[in-house]
Amino acid sequence: MSVPTVTNLPDGAYLLDVREDDEWTAGHAPEATHIPLGEVPARVAELPADRQIIAVCRGGGRSGRATAFLREQGLDVYNYDGGMRAWEQRGGALVTDSGAGATVI
């Protein structure tokens, strides 16, 4: 199943990072919310139904699965094309919760 993708974060969009804890800890977008892919089905109610959601992972595979699932739930979701690797290459900001240097792993 093909899912719709974006290459930027639209104004007002909710950025959902579905990577694992160690990936999140190493570096994430400042405005992202972290819900690992395996927790997404149980936490759908936490996601905004009134905003566009952009799902992201390291390369796009996991976030593509999250996008497909969440679209089936009736949410307006798009996959961030190329994942956090592309985010970083496109000049997207990276932060850590600890303030340490951020990287995409």
Number of C-alpha atoms within 10 A of each C-alpha: 5 8 15 13 17 14 15 13 15 12 7 9 16 20 23 27 28 27 25 15 11 9 18 26 18 18 22 26 21 13 14 16 16 18 20 20 18 13 10 18 13 8 11 15 9 9 16 13 14 10 13 18 25 26 30 30 29 22 17 22 16 21 28 26 18 28 28 19 17 20 16 11 13 9 19 17 29 24 27 30 23 20 23 26 18 18 24 16 9 11 8 15 13 18 18 16 12 10 8 11 10 18 17 18 13
